[in-house]
Amino acid sequence: METPLRPQTLAFAAASTSFRNSSILTIVSLPALLAAAPAFAASFEVASKIDAVTVYPDAASVIRHASIELPAGTHTLVFRGLPMNLDPASLRIEGESDGKLSIGSVESRIAPADNAQADSAIAEQLRKLRNDRDIKQTMIDTLNAKRDMISRYAQASPEKLGGDSAPLEIDKWNAAWDVVGGAMGKINEELRVARNDLRDLDDKIKTVENSTRAPDNRTRPLREVTVELEAGSALKGRMLLTYRVNGASWRPIYDAQLTTDAKGGKASLDLVRRALISQRTGEDWKGVTLSVSTARVNRGTRAPDMQTQRLAFWEPPVIMSRSAAPAPPRAKLNAPVQAEAQQSSDEARFKKAEEVESNLETGAFEAAFRVPGRIDIQGDGGQRALRIGSKTVAADVLIRTTPALDQSAYLDVSFVNEDEAPLLPGEVALQRDGAFVGRGQFNLIAQGETTRLGFGVDDRVKVSRVPVRRRENEPSWLGSTKLEMREFRTIVKNLHDFPVKVSVIDQMPISENSAIVIEQLAATTPPTDKIVEDRRGVMGWTFDLAPTASKEIKLAYRMKWPADRAVAFETVPNPPGQSSQPMR
């Protein structure tokens, strides 16, 4: 019959059990352990392996597993070779065993670099390289001697080459030359290869010798963690060490594939979500269970405090003599009115093979994607993209044009994010009917929000915008009013053999000065949207356009201002959170 378990936790340690007839790890203080322990504590260096990693946008949480087999008594477990940038405050130790085991203190310390071991390894490498060089040099010397012997043979008189010192018959001279030439060619080729090998060995020796003088290539200090344990009896178990490290991150990237209907039917949008992961934590993650989370663990945990702001009359600085005492520091003013406090802001910053997809786990305040199987992520900073989600959504297709800036018609697609997880800010690779058309950008899109993407130019919708009239008056007396009237005509023509929905965006200037008056004239085609996306002066006309049909839109307005004043057009920034989707 199994013993009932009672879970106990502490700020730095937690315990659980899964062994038959097992006892829960009791967590006690180190002084209590030392009081009940024998006169000495045995120290064990445990071999641990990274089992699971959760990557955040600005850090990573690592879980190491280590199997233990301990006799009864007090022991110190040592985890060596941990990364230097480990956060000691994040250390947590848990365990499970088939006997009574108590966890005491957990300590992190810096282990000095073992440069002696590094020097020994370099010396051994140099010894092998120099030995190989001596062997290669001996081979070259032997080949040179052999070549000299062949050269002396080739210089001998013909009468000395025959048997019994008789002259060599003339008809055999060609064969003798062939033998000498072939031997010399073979020796020269062997010498060429050997000399190249010798140069390569010299380069390797030089590189290794230089590495001994480069401080960056020396062994760097690491961290080690010690855990105090007390075993009530001989037992077997497993320890779990959890810690957080900087130097790891992930960011979302997306693939958006638009599939249209040649007859103008409903279009569909396949949206693939990927995580681009990189890490330089000082250790490789090999065969780990990997998750990516949207939580930001290195951000602040509370809203900033608002300070009192005072409005006062600006006073020019008082110039003081060098002997006078310096004035107390004052807040710097860029204008008569003190600049408003800056608010902190974080920018989040073939036959197809089936891709493995992550499982989404959502909580009240974050979403995590768990990648199936075991993953390898090297610690060299290389980027690895993993597919973490995909979905096919219904897409609303619209032909959108802004002819005052670009007389082209663009395919504009909008959809609603129905996923439980938000779409984080990231780059989107755009494909339309299998062809790559450019890249866009997502802002943060929460569940239920609508966003749009541009999928390039539609060459079968023609747009033209021309000025129809521009009239100005010339004031003839002082204090009169300057008046200017402008009128534009935009024509949109559908060359498709199916109807399309079109949105034309245009603008007329606005005034924030009562002396400047701007009026929309009756010749203007009434817009369907008088204000587009809360942008004053920006208006839109949305309409359905039949095959081969065209639509004319007029925009006319009048501007008035005092004749003795000059005016200029200024661009007003878009409201926060509203930006166009860039295409490159």
RODO-2510 file (C-alpha; in nm, 4 decimals, decimal comma):
residues 584
     n   res          X          Y          Z
     1     m     0,0000     0,0000     0,0000
     2     e     0,1420     0,3416    -0,0987
     3     t     0,2166     0,5982     0,1649
     4     p    -0,0055     0,9085     0,1334
     5     l     0,1884     1,2199     0,0215
     6     r     0,1661     1,5723     0,1540
     7     p     0,3146     1,8349    -0,0813
     8     q     0,5430     2,0965     0,0732
     9     t     0,7028     2,3955    -0,0989
    10     l     0,9503     2,6687    -0,0184
    11     a     1,0604     2,9808    -0,2024
    12     f     1,3720     2,8146    -0,3370
    13     a     1,2697     2,4501    -0,3458
    14     a     0,9720     2,2310    -0,4178
    15     a     0,9209     1,8578    -0,3902
    16     s     0,7121     1,5848    -0,5450
    17     t     0,7237     1,2073    -0,5769
    18     s     0,6230     0,9415    -0,8212
    19     f     0,8082     0,6349    -0,6898
    20     r     0,6261     0,3422    -0,5308
    21     n     0,6393     0,3398    -0,1504
    22     s     0,8049     0,6816    -0,1722
    23     s     0,8243     0,9660     0,0721
    24     i     0,7863     1,3335    -0,0013
    25     l     1,1009     1,5452     0,0171
    26     t     1,0862     1,7418     0,3407
    27     i     1,2357     2,0885     0,3118
    28     v     1,4239     2,2138     0,6159
    29     s     1,6746     2,4857     0,6899
    30     l     2,0481     2,4238     0,6559
    31     p     2,1227     2,4860     1,0304
    32     a     1,8751     2,2143     1,1231
    33     l     2,0395     1,9789     0,8748
    34     l     2,3846     2,0501     1,0119
    35     a     2,2712     1,9978     1,3695
    36     a     2,1392     1,6510     1,2903
    37     a     2,4080     1,5557     1,0367
    38     p     2,7272     1,3594     1,0941
    39     a     3,0555     1,5409     1,1449
    40     f     3,1175     1,5698     0,7702
    41     a     2,9042     1,5916     0,4576
    42     a     2,9838     1,3962     0,1410
    43     s     3,0068     1,6051    -0,1773
    44     f     2,8806     1,4582    -0,5040
    45     e     2,9222     1,6126    -0,8482
    46     v     2,6073     1,5229    -1,0397
    47     a     2,5855     1,4812    -1,4149
    48     s     2,2842     1,6828    -1,5244
    49     k     2,1192     1,7199    -1,8641
    50     i     1,8972     1,9962    -2,0001
    51     d     1,5530     1,8438    -2,0398
    52     a     1,3144     2,1334    -2,1077
    53     v     1,3443     2,4992    -2,2129
    54     t     1,0837     2,7736    -2,2284
    55     v     1,1944     3,0653    -2,4463
    56     y     1,0550     3,4132    -2,3824
    57     p     1,0970     3,7170    -2,6095
    58     d     1,3840     3,8361    -2,3864
    59     a     1,5102     3,5351    -2,1829
    60     a     1,4743     3,1588    -2,1319
    61     s     1,3877     2,9249    -1,8470
    62     v     1,5929     2,6023    -1,8354
    63     i     1,5133     2,2776    -1,6496
    64     r     1,7958     2,0304    -1,5834
    65     h     1,7430     1,6684    -1,4721
    66     a     1,9949     1,4710    -1,2655
    67     s     1,9636     1,1149    -1,1347
    68     i     2,0982     1,0538    -0,7823
    69     e     2,1825     0,7501    -0,5717
    70     l     2,2720     0,8436    -0,2139
    71     p     2,3551     0,6594     0,1069
    72     a     2,2016     0,7696     0,4342
    73     g     2,3387     1,0956     0,5732
    74     t     2,4055     1,4564     0,4801
    75     h     2,5292     1,5297     0,1291
    76     t     2,6168     1,8216    -0,0970
    77     l     2,5185     1,7963    -0,4618
    78     v     2,7247     2,0087    -0,7025
    79     f     2,5941     2,1109    -1,0461
    80     r     2,8967     2,2300    -1,2458
    81     g     2,9386     2,3988    -1,5811
    82     l     2,6275     2,6191    -1,5657
    83     p     2,6175     2,9399    -1,7738
    84     m     2,7704     3,2553    -1,6294
    85     n     2,4636     3,4697    -1,7054
    86     l     2,2370     3,2493    -1,4946
    87     d     2,0146     3,4588    -1,2641
    88     p     2,0835     3,3304    -0,9099
    89     a     1,7497     3,4665    -0,7852
    90     s     1,5679     3,2376    -1,0304
    91     l     1,7190     2,9128    -0,8977
    92     r     1,4637     2,6505    -0,7964
    93     i     1,5319     2,2898    -0,6928
    94     e     1,2772     2,0105    -0,6891
    95     g     1,3120     1,6390    -0,6479
    96     e     1,1549     1,2987    -0,6080
    97     s     1,2921     0,9829    -0,4455
    98     d     1,2003     0,6382    -0,3151
    99     g     1,2974     0,7324     0,0401
   100     k     1,2918     1,0209     0,2824
   101     l     1,5016     1,3077     0,1452
   102     s     1,5233     1,6644     0,2781
   103     i     1,6393     1,9645     0,0754
   104     g     1,8367     2,2358     0,2560
   105     s     2,0038     2,5418     0,1097
   106     v     2,0767     2,6195    -0,2541
   107     e     2,3874     2,8255    -0,3325
   108     s     2,5229     2,9689    -0,6573
   109     r     2,8861     3,0659    -0,6964
   110     i     3,1300     3,1495    -0,9732
   111     a     3,3816     2,8806    -1,0612
   112     p     3,7141     3,0276    -1,1803
   113     a     3,8251     2,9510    -1,5315
   114     d     4,0264     2,6307    -1,5625
   115     n     4,2952     2,7801    -1,7855
   116     a     4,5458     2,5104    -1,6886
   117     q     4,3258     2,2467    -1,8471
   118     a     4,2820     2,4645    -2,1552
   119     d     4,6589     2,5150    -2,1810
   120     s     4,7159     2,1392    -2,1477
   121     a     4,4718     2,0700    -2,4317
   122     i     4,6420     2,3308    -2,6517
   123     a     4,9860     2,1900    -2,5726
   124     e     4,8697     1,8398    -2,6680
   125     q     4,7249     1,9733    -2,9929
   126     l     5,0513     2,1506    -3,0739
   127     r     5,2510     1,8343    -2,9967
   128     k     5,0452     1,6306    -3,2433
   129     l     5,0670     1,8964    -3,5142
   130     r     5,4438     1,9328    -3,4785
   131     n     5,4868     1,5545    -3,4844
   132     d     5,2841     1,5401    -3,8078
   133     r     5,5038     1,8165    -3,9488
   134     d     5,8248     1,6244    -3,8700
   135     i     5,6843     1,3152    -4,0437
   136     k     5,5881     1,5200    -4,3494
   137     q     5,9308     1,6907    -4,3602
   138     t     6,1054     1,3496    -4,3473
   139     m     5,8914     1,2358    -4,6413
   140     i     5,9909     1,5453    -4,8416
   141     d     6,3606     1,4873    -4,7691
   142     t     6,3287     1,1231    -4,8848
   143     l     6,1557     1,2254    -5,2082
   144     n     6,4245     1,4873    -5,2801
   145     a     6,6973     1,2240    -5,2380
   146     k     6,5145     0,9883    -5,4701
   147     r     6,4745     1,2620    -5,7309
   148     d     6,8471     1,3442    -5,7117
   149     m     6,9301     0,9771    -5,7742
   150     i     6,7057     0,9667    -6,0814
   151     s     6,8652     1,2896    -6,2081
   152     r     7,2145     1,1373    -6,1777
   153     y     7,0953     0,8260    -6,3634
   154     a     6,9538     1,0432    -6,6404
   155     q     7,2894     1,2243    -6,6795
   156     a     7,4887     0,9004    -6,7260
   157     s     7,6515     0,8284    -7,0720
   158     p     7,4687     0,5698    -7,2888
   159     e     7,7661     0,3335    -7,2847
   160     k     7,7367     0,3002    -6,9075
   161     l     7,3681     0,2001    -6,9092
   162     g     7,3960    -0,1410    -7,0741
   163     g     7,4881    -0,4721    -6,9153
   164     d     7,8634    -0,5315    -6,8441
   165     s     7,9167    -0,1554    -6,8964
   166     a     7,8327    -0,2020    -7,2641
   167     p     7,6748     0,0920    -7,4451
   168     l     7,2943     0,0960    -7,4497
   169     e     7,1538     0,0104    -7,7873
   170     i     7,0096     0,3078    -7,9711
   171     d     6,6650     0,1503    -8,0156
   172     k     6,6332     0,1293    -7,6359
   173     w     6,7085     0,4968    -7,5673
   174     n     6,3413     0,6046    -7,6000
   175     a     6,2332     0,3432    -7,3447
   176     a     6,5068     0,4623    -7,1066
   177     w     6,3932     0,8235    -7,1461
   178     d     6,0308     0,7208    -7,0777
   179     v     6,1332     0,5410    -6,7601
   180     v     6,3327     0,8406    -6,6369
   181     g     6,0628     1,0906    -6,7320
   182     g     5,7847     0,8870    -6,5695
   183     a     5,9828     0,8446    -6,2495
   184     m     6,0643     1,2176    -6,2337
   185     g     5,6981     1,3113    -6,2954
   186     k     5,5751     1,0822    -6,0186
   187     i     5,8352     1,2125    -5,7722
   188     n     5,7529     1,5770    -5,8541
   189     e     5,3783     1,5190    -5,8004
   190     e     5,4426     1,3501    -5,4661
   191     l     5,6657     1,6427    -5,3650
   192     r     5,3991     1,8952    -5,4647
   193     v     5,1336     1,7238    -5,2485
   194     a     5,3717     1,6849    -4,9551
   195     r     5,4771     2,0508    -4,9644
   196     n     5,1114     2,1623    -4,9704
   197     d     5,0426     1,9423    -4,6675
   198     l     5,3453     2,0940    -4,4938
   199     r     5,2160     2,4486    -4,5552
   200     d     4,8739     2,3506    -4,4162
   201     l     5,0371     2,2099    -4,1036
   202     d     5,2412     2,5296    -4,0595
   203     d     4,9204     2,7369    -4,0843
   204     k     4,7458     2,5196    -3,8244
   205     i     5,0393     2,5422    -3,5868
   206     k     5,0456     2,9201    -3,6240
   207     t     4,6706     2,9433    -3,5574
   208     v     4,6942     2,7337    -3,2409
   209     e     4,9966     2,9307    -3,1183
   210     n     4,8049     3,2571    -3,1717
   211     s     4,5046     3,1191    -2,9846
   212     t     4,7149     3,0803    -2,6714
   213     r     4,7740     3,4563    -2,6770
   214     a     4,4080     3,5510    -2,7439
   215     p     4,2203     3,6067    -2,4131
   216     d     3,8815     3,5547    -2,5795
   217     n     3,9738     3,1933    -2,6540
   218     r     4,0638     3,1093    -2,2958
   219     t     3,8220     2,9124    -2,0835
   220     r     3,5651     3,1486    -1,9370
   221     p     3,4427     3,1289    -1,5794
   222     l     3,1189     2,9385    -1,5237
   223     r     2,8715     2,9009    -1,2407
   224     e     2,8174     2,6065    -1,0168
   225     v     2,5209     2,5391    -0,7871
   226     t     2,5417     2,3420    -0,4625
   227     v     2,2402     2,1824    -0,2944
   228     e     2,2430     2,0520     0,0658
   229     l     2,0513     1,7234     0,1104
   230     e     1,9863     1,4804     0,3919
   231     a     1,8892     1,1222     0,3137
   232     g     1,7118     0,9296     0,5861
   233     s     1,8241     0,6048     0,4256
   234     a     1,9927     0,4816     0,1109
   235     l     1,7779     0,5953    -0,1802
   236     k     1,7495     0,6652    -0,5510
   237     g     1,5813     0,9663    -0,7003
   238     r     1,5860     1,2510    -0,9452
   239     m     1,6563     1,6236    -0,8999
   240     l     1,5201     1,9053    -1,1158
   241     l     1,7156     2,2336    -1,1280
   242     t     1,5378     2,5317    -1,2843
   243     y     1,6974     2,8678    -1,3657
   244     r     1,6522     3,1662    -1,5951
   245     v     1,9181     3,2897    -1,8373
   246     n     1,9486     3,5950    -2,0584
   247     g     2,0906     3,5772    -2,4076
   248     a     1,7946     3,3862    -2,5526
   249     s     1,4979     3,5220    -2,7429
   250     w     1,2334     3,4473    -2,9995
   251     r     1,0286     3,6639    -3,2319
   252     p     0,7295     3,5799    -3,4468
   253     i     0,7361     3,5690    -3,8251
   254     y     0,4430     3,4862    -4,0497
   255     d     0,3593     3,3463    -4,3917
   256     a     0,0376     3,4747    -4,5494
   257     q    -0,0776     3,2915    -4,8633
   258     l    -0,3767     3,4403    -5,0454
   259     t    -0,5712     3,2140    -5,2804
   260     t    -0,8121     3,3972    -5,5105
   261     d    -1,0906     3,2731    -5,7356
   262     a    -1,0408     3,3431    -6,1064
   263     k    -1,4145     3,4105    -6,1324
   264     g    -1,4223     3,6572    -5,8478
   265     g    -1,5462     3,4161    -5,5829
   266     k    -1,4558     3,4098    -5,2159
   267     a    -1,0830     3,4263    -5,1428
   268     s    -0,9098     3,2376    -4,8607
   269     l    -0,6050     3,3302    -4,6578
   270     d    -0,3673     3,0685    -4,5108
   271     l    -0,1795     3,2215    -4,2187
   272     v     0,1225     3,0341    -4,0809
   273     r     0,2790     3,1440    -3,7536
   274     r     0,6476     3,0678    -3,6870
   275     a     0,8900     3,1316    -3,4023
   276     l     1,2406     3,2480    -3,4926
   277     i     1,4593     3,1346    -3,2006
   278     s     1,8209     3,2193    -3,1234
   279     q     2,0338     3,1881    -2,8126
   280     r     2,3796     3,2720    -2,6809
   281     t     2,3364     3,1502    -2,3253
   282     g     2,6699     2,9700    -2,3071
   283     e     2,5286     2,6170    -2,3418
   284     d     2,3776     2,4126    -2,6241
   285     w     2,0228     2,2815    -2,5927
   286     k     2,0305     1,9265    -2,7250
   287     g     1,7248     1,7026    -2,7374
   288     v     1,5114     1,9340    -2,5231
   289     t     1,1377     1,9805    -2,4908
   290     l     1,0888     2,3340    -2,6222
   291     s     0,8159     2,5892    -2,5616
   292     v     0,7886     2,9556    -2,6594
   293     s     0,5910     3,1948    -2,4420
   294     t     0,4557     3,5440    -2,5025
   295     a     0,5387     3,6555    -2,1448
   296     r     0,8170     3,9133    -2,1064
   297     v     1,0098     3,8251    -1,7936
   298     n     1,2617     4,1103    -1,8134
   299     r     1,0047     4,3896    -1,8382
   300     g     0,8912     4,5922    -1,5405
   301     t     0,6278     4,4327    -1,3192
   302     r     0,4318     4,7477    -1,2359
   303     a     0,3220     5,0687    -1,4046
   304     p     0,5570     5,3675    -1,3648
   305     d     0,4739     5,6302    -1,1027
   306     m     0,3474     5,9617    -1,2352
   307     q     0,5313     6,2637    -1,0956
   308     t     0,3841     6,6048    -1,0163
   309     q     0,4195     6,8541    -1,3013
   310     r     0,4265     7,2283    -1,2335
   311     l     0,3645     7,5083    -1,4846
   312     a     0,5749     7,8180    -1,4092
   313     f     0,6932     8,1267    -1,5913
   314     w     1,0135     8,0701    -1,7772
   315     e     1,3059     8,2690    -1,6428
   316     p     1,6268     8,3229    -1,8380
   317     p     1,9360     8,1724    -1,6762
   318     v     2,1425     8,4043    -1,4578
   319     i     2,5031     8,4378    -1,5716
   320     m     2,7259     8,4144    -1,2661
   321     s     3,0901     8,5077    -1,2263
   322     r     3,3472     8,2350    -1,1925
   323     s     3,3999     8,3131    -0,8245
   324     a     3,0337     8,2822    -0,7415
   325     a     2,8999     7,9584    -0,6065
   326     p     2,7262     7,7415    -0,8653
   327     a     2,3527     7,7604    -0,8724
   328     p     2,1580     7,4535    -0,7670
   329     p     2,0660     7,2287    -1,0584
   330     r     1,7479     7,3249    -1,2423
   331     a     1,5314     7,1264    -1,4744
   332     k     1,6267     7,1915    -1,8342
   333     l     1,3582     7,3690    -2,0376
   334     n     1,3353     7,3366    -2,4101
   335     a     1,0591     7,6022    -2,4298
   336     p     0,8677     7,8335    -2,1945
   337     v     0,6525     7,5380    -2,1084
   338     q     0,8372     7,2430    -1,9525
   339     a     0,8438     6,9405    -2,1829
   340     e     0,5977     6,6768    -2,0805
   341     a     0,7308     6,3665    -1,9102
   342     q     0,8243     6,0990    -2,1534
   343     q     0,6150     5,7909    -2,1340
   344     s     0,7918     5,4610    -2,1476
   345     s     0,6905     5,2425    -2,4361
   346     d     0,7944     4,8945    -2,5416
   347     e     0,7752     4,7836    -2,8987
   348     a     0,7319     4,4514    -2,8906
   349     r     0,9424     4,4270    -3,1462
   350     f     0,6404     2,1048    -5,4400
   351     k     0,4299     1,8429    -5,2889
   352     k     0,4245     2,0051    -4,9577
   353     a     0,5703     1,8142    -4,6671
   354     e     0,3667     1,8346    -4,3513
   355     e     0,5273     2,0563    -4,0913
   356     v     0,5169     1,9686    -3,7246
   357     e     0,2981     2,2195    -3,5441
   358     s     0,3007     2,3339    -3,1833
   359     n     0,0274     2,2929    -2,9269
   360     l    -0,1202     2,6181    -2,7989
   361     e    -0,1599     2,6551    -2,4242
   362     t    -0,3324     2,9775    -2,3208
   363     g    -0,3582     3,1291    -1,9755
   364     a    -0,5206     3,4366    -1,8359
   365     f    -0,2165     3,6553    -1,9069
   366     e     0,0037     3,4706    -2,1582
   367     a     0,0072     3,2149    -2,4360
   368     a     0,2627     2,9367    -2,4797
   369     f     0,3324     2,7162    -2,7819
   370     r     0,4755     2,3716    -2,7024
   371     v     0,6778     2,2196    -2,9887
   372     p     0,6278     1,8405    -3,0258
   373     g     0,9269     1,6089    -2,9959
   374     r     1,2812     1,6954    -2,8993
   375     i     1,4663     1,9962    -3,0429
   376     d     1,8328     2,0986    -3,0763
   377     i     1,9223     2,4692    -3,0507
   378     q     2,2927     2,5551    -3,0693
   379     g     2,4324     2,8300    -2,8486
   380     d     2,6135     3,0095    -3,1324
   381     g     2,3412     3,2679    -3,1978
   382     g     2,2151     3,0997    -3,5135
   383     q     1,8454     3,1424    -3,5858
   384     r     1,6069     2,8498    -3,6138
   385     a     1,2487     2,8871    -3,7347
   386     l     0,9840     2,6521    -3,5954
   387     r     0,6234     2,6348    -3,7055
   388     i     0,3959     2,7019    -3,4081
   389     g     0,0544     2,7462    -3,5666
   390     s    -0,1523     2,7803    -3,8832
   391     k    -0,5052     2,8651    -3,9772
   392     t    -0,7184     2,9262    -4,2844
   393     v    -0,9371     3,2345    -4,2498
   394     a    -1,2060     3,3934    -4,4619
   395     a    -1,0593     3,6970    -4,6322
   396     d    -1,2431     4,0105    -4,7404
   397     v    -1,0755     4,1343    -5,0596
   398     l    -1,0899     4,5006    -5,1547
   399     i    -0,9224     4,7023    -5,4283
   400     r    -0,7684     4,9990    -5,2482
   401     t    -0,6114     5,3011    -5,4163
   402     t    -0,4708     5,6353    -5,3026
   403     p    -0,4344     5,8128    -5,6379
   404     a    -0,2983     6,1394    -5,4939
   405     l     0,0136     5,9445    -5,3922
   406     d     0,0183     5,6423    -5,6264
   407     q    -0,2109     5,5834    -5,9225
   408     s    -0,2088     5,2063    -5,8746
   409     a    -0,4769     4,9719    -5,7472
   410     y    -0,3671     4,7425    -5,4636
   411     l    -0,5211     4,4176    -5,3449
   412     d    -0,6161     4,4790    -4,9820
   413     v    -0,7185     4,1839    -4,7617
   414     s    -0,8759     4,2125    -4,4160
   415     f    -0,9555     3,9374    -4,1659
   416     v    -1,0464     3,8880    -3,8012
   417     n    -0,8034     3,7234    -3,5594
   418     e    -1,0107     3,4434    -3,4086
   419     d    -0,7195     3,2657    -3,2349
   420     e    -0,7026     3,2553    -2,8582
   421     a    -0,3488     3,3903    -2,8762
   422     p    -0,2781     3,7406    -3,0080
   423     l    -0,0823     3,7983    -3,3264
   424     l     0,2393     3,9528    -3,1982
   425     p     0,4229     4,2226    -3,3934
   426     g     0,6298     4,0654    -3,6683
   427     e     0,7178     4,0495    -4,0355
   428     v     0,4824     3,8802    -4,2816
   429     a     0,5963     3,7102    -4,6030
   430     l     0,3153     3,7624    -4,8569
   431     q     0,2213     3,5242    -5,1396
   432     r    -0,0649     3,5639    -5,3835
   433     d    -0,1729     3,2550    -5,5758
   434     g     0,1693     3,0944    -5,5205
   435     a     0,3780     3,4001    -5,6168
   436     f     0,5804     3,5971    -5,3646
   437     v     0,4694     3,9620    -5,3766
   438     g     0,6562     4,1256    -5,0868
   439     r     0,6638     4,1645    -4,7111
   440     g     0,4274     4,3309    -4,4693
   441     q     0,4159     4,3923    -4,0968
   442     f     0,1740     4,3008    -3,8197
   443     n     0,1165     4,5249    -3,5225
   444     l    -0,0140     4,3636    -3,2034
   445     i    -0,3538     4,2133    -3,2957
   446     a    -0,5655     4,0851    -3,0086
   447     q    -0,8337     3,8178    -3,0359
   448     g    -1,1377     3,9539    -3,2183
   449     e    -0,9555     4,2480    -3,3788
   450     t    -0,9553     4,3098    -3,7535
   451     t    -0,6378     4,3759    -3,9478
   452     r    -0,5470     4,4088    -4,3115
   453     l    -0,2592     4,3211    -4,5416
   454     g    -0,1656     4,4442    -4,8860
   455     f    -0,0970     4,1828    -5,1568
   456     g     0,0471     4,3928    -5,4342
   457     v    -0,0817     4,5739    -5,7425
   458     d    -0,3866     4,4622    -5,9405
   459     d    -0,2949     4,5477    -6,3001
   460     r    -0,6501     4,4868    -6,4208
   461     v    -0,7904     4,7843    -6,2332
   462     k    -0,6847     5,1165    -6,3885
   463     v    -0,6738     5,4383    -6,1849
   464     s    -0,6099     5,7949    -6,3034
   465     r    -0,6235     6,1246    -6,1129
   466     v    -0,5885     6,4593    -6,2879
   467     p    -0,6325     6,8219    -6,1772
   468     v    -0,9394     6,9710    -6,3419
   469     r    -0,9204     7,3298    -6,2207
   470     r    -0,6969     7,5528    -6,0139
   471     r    -0,7921     7,9175    -5,9734
   472     e    -0,6307     8,1885    -5,7628
   473     n    -0,7241     8,5525    -5,7044
   474     e    -0,4712     8,8326    -5,6886
   475     p    -0,5500     9,0751    -5,4015
   476     s    -0,5411     9,4390    -5,5083
   477     w    -0,5380     9,6191    -5,1731
   478     l    -0,3825     9,5817    -4,8312
   479     g    -0,5610     9,3524    -4,5917
   480     s    -0,7540     9,1627    -4,8557
   481     t    -0,7959     8,7833    -4,8621
   482     k    -0,6011     8,5395    -5,0745
   483     l    -0,8287     8,2756    -5,2316
   484     e    -0,7405     7,9534    -5,4135
   485     m    -0,9733     7,6839    -5,5524
   486     r    -0,8659     7,3335    -5,6550
   487     e    -1,0574     7,0501    -5,8233
   488     f    -0,9449     6,6941    -5,9070
   489     r    -1,1051     6,4086    -6,0993
   490     t    -1,0308     6,0399    -6,0332
   491     i    -1,1445     5,7648    -6,2708
   492     v    -1,1379     5,3931    -6,1765
   493     k    -1,1967     5,1285    -6,4454
   494     n    -1,2461     4,7540    -6,3874
   495     l    -1,0869     4,5355    -6,6586
   496     h    -1,1770     4,2071    -6,4852
   497     d    -1,4592     3,9894    -6,6142
   498     f    -1,6113     3,9852    -6,2641
   499     p    -1,7215     4,2648    -6,0286
   500     v    -1,4796     4,4070    -5,7702
   501     k    -1,5168     4,6175    -5,4597
   502     v    -1,3123     4,9380    -5,4707
   503     s    -1,2087     5,1908    -5,2080
   504     v    -1,0645     5,5269    -5,3186
   505     i    -0,8851     5,7343    -5,0553
   506     d    -0,8182     6,1046    -5,1051
   507     q    -0,7726     6,4137    -4,8939
   508     m    -0,8311     6,7852    -4,8623
   509     p    -0,6212     7,0002    -4,6272
   510     i    -0,7396     7,0980    -4,2792
   511     s    -0,6843     7,4172    -4,0821
   512     e    -0,6182     7,4657    -3,7120
   513     n    -0,6005     7,8441    -3,7463
   514     s    -0,9162     8,0531    -3,7572
   515     a    -0,7518     8,2880    -4,0108
   516     i    -0,7258     8,0034    -4,2614
   517     v    -1,0606     7,8783    -4,3952
   518     i    -1,1027     7,5637    -4,6070
   519     e    -1,4370     7,4760    -4,7663
   520     q    -1,5483     7,1661    -4,9541
   521     l    -1,7327     7,2633    -5,2722
   522     a    -2,0589     7,1219    -5,4049
   523     a    -1,8844     6,9680    -5,7064
   524     t    -1,7322     6,7043    -5,4749
   525     t    -1,8723     6,3527    -5,5063
   526     p    -2,0223     6,2768    -5,1608
   527     p    -1,7790     6,0417    -4,9816
   528     t    -1,9042     5,7231    -4,8151
   529     d    -1,6509     5,7794    -4,5345
   530     k    -1,6045     6,1418    -4,4349
   531     i    -1,3178     6,0527    -4,2011
   532     v    -1,1004     5,7462    -4,2635
   533     e    -0,9380     5,5834    -3,9582
   534     d    -0,9734     5,9007    -3,7486
   535     r    -0,7523     6,0982    -3,9868
   536     r    -0,8943     6,4468    -4,0334
   537     g    -0,9211     6,5574    -4,3934
   538     v    -0,8835     6,2018    -4,5244
   539     m    -1,2020     6,0706    -4,6868
   540     g    -1,3013     5,7613    -4,8784
   541     w    -1,5382     5,6378    -5,1476
   542     t    -1,6256     5,2654    -5,1400
   543     f    -1,8319     5,1124    -5,4195
   544     d    -1,8868     4,7981    -5,6291
   545     l    -1,7617     4,8147    -5,9843
   546     a    -1,9099     4,5882    -6,2509
   547     p    -1,6946     4,4202    -6,5192
   548     t    -1,5535     4,6706    -6,7734
   549     a    -1,7334     4,9522    -6,5872
   550     s    -1,5735     5,2770    -6,4701
   551     k    -1,6435     5,5260    -6,1938
   552     e    -1,5657     5,8998    -6,1761
   553     i    -1,5005     6,0775    -5,8457
   554     k    -1,4569     6,4534    -5,8065
   555     l    -1,2950     6,6394    -5,5187
   556     a    -1,3140     7,0207    -5,5043
   557     y    -1,2299     7,2648    -5,2244
   558     r    -1,1504     7,6319    -5,1656
   559     m    -0,8848     7,7825    -4,9339
   560     k    -0,8822     8,1397    -4,7968
   561     w    -0,6202     8,3179    -4,5856
   562     p    -0,4902     8,6736    -4,5301
   563     a    -0,3016     8,7974    -4,8329
   564     d    -0,0146     8,9312    -4,6241
   565     r     0,0656     8,5880    -4,4818
   566     a     0,2391     8,2943    -4,6496
   567     v     0,0994     7,9424    -4,6071
   568     a     0,2516     7,5962    -4,6432
   569     f     0,1218     7,2398    -4,6462
   570     e     0,2322     7,0229    -4,3524
   571     t     0,1843     6,6498    -4,2999
   572     v     0,0138     6,5589    -3,9725
   573     p     0,1328     6,2272    -3,8198
   574     n    -0,1172     5,9424    -3,8095
   575     p    -0,2894     5,8709    -3,4767
   576     p    -0,1002     5,6214    -3,2526
   577     g    -0,1461     5,2592    -3,3493
   578     q    -0,2461     5,3393    -3,7079
   579     s     0,0174     5,2794    -3,9666
   580     s     0,0117     5,1545    -4,3180
   581     q     0,1258     4,8020    -4,3928
   582     p     0,4674     4,8444    -4,5603
   583     m     0,5436     4,6600    -4,8813
   584     r     0,8971     4,5994    -5,0012
***
